[in-house]
Amino acid sequence: MSPRLTGSSCHALLTTAWELMSSYHGISEGSLQLPGGLVQVQTVGFESDFLYRAFSSLQSDEFDGQNLRIRLFYNKGMPSSFNPPPIALPHLELRGTLEERFVGSHRPGMIAWLDRQEQIVVGCCDPQLLYPTELGKPLHSLLLVWHRDRGVPIIHASLLTSAGWGALLVGPENSGKSTVALACIERGMKLVGDDYIALAEPFRGMGLYAGTWLEKYHSRVFERFQDSALHHPDEPKSYLLLEPDLQAPQSSIQAIIQPVVGPRDSLEPITPELALLALSPNRLGCLTADQEETVCRLVRSTPCFRLTFNDTQKAFDLVQRGLDLGLGKVHPWSTPPLYP
């Protein structure tokens, strides 16, 4: 049995390996403007295109004043000795705890550790072994913790934008958020983000990653996206990395919409309490009390709706109506729900 290492030991070993690798190979460097601040990305020994493609709408030309440094080196086959016990949170698996200085993420094809005090991520990667989840959302567990430390609340939701006005889709997994998002993208809306949305006040949302999920039946309904999806036999869903012209880095939030698959197509108002209930299972388990209060203020100050859909072609019209209501273009309930 291989020994169990502490988080500080794992980070130290990976740092030593990084320094050794970088002394023999050239360093590729880039920069990202994430919601939590400017991030320096350095890679050694492999092409880092998959990293920048996942963050395609957040690439930056700035290299001064970085708030986080990410250092990844190529390691074929991956080491097996970095195995401290994991902790599990909803939608989030970490090595270490939220009370510790060092937290790690162990995924197929990538092992990385975050030093929360020094704000440095160091890790090793074999791109050939990465699953679609990690190709589309690299380092998501560690970046969620880093944003938490930076005071930036991140919620599990989807955000679509039209002419700068945004509709936030909330609800548990498999509730139809990605289906509605794809239907709206097909009709001209842009995706700010799916799964991970950072909030700022006055209320606007910023995405972390440039893609969304594809269910198996989506290939029949949204054929244009099928060839761009990342597939793996061990994952039930595929991941779609969107082209830059289908993305937006941020948007204001005018409406909160809870998609529900049902027998008819309709849009109806719901109370802030019901919207918060739809959102609360998806807070990722790592928001601070202040960040939870930010989420509550968002829900209390934004019009909230339940979107029931059976026909994906009508989902766009329902979302657009929710935006119009949120913007006051339509008197709230002077007319019956759309497609009653």
Buried (B, 14 or more C-beta within 10 A) or exposed (E): EEEEBEBBBBBBBBBEBBEEBBEEBEEBEBBBBBBBBBBBBBBBBBEBEBBBBBBBBBBBEEEEEBEBBBBBBBBEEBBEEBBBEEBEBEBBEBBBEBEBEBBBBBBBBBBBBBBBEEBBBBBBBBBEBBBBBBBBBBBBBBBBBBBBBBEBBBBBBBBBBBEEBBBBBBBEEEBBBBBBBBBBBBBEBBBBBBBBBBBBEEBBBBBBBBBBBBBEEBBEBBEEBBEBBBEBEEEEBBBBBBEEEBBBBBBBBBBBBBBBBEEEBBBEBBEBEBBBBBBBBBBBBBBEEEBBEBBBEBBEEBBBBBBBBEEBEBBBBBBBBBBBBBBEEBEEEEEEBBBE
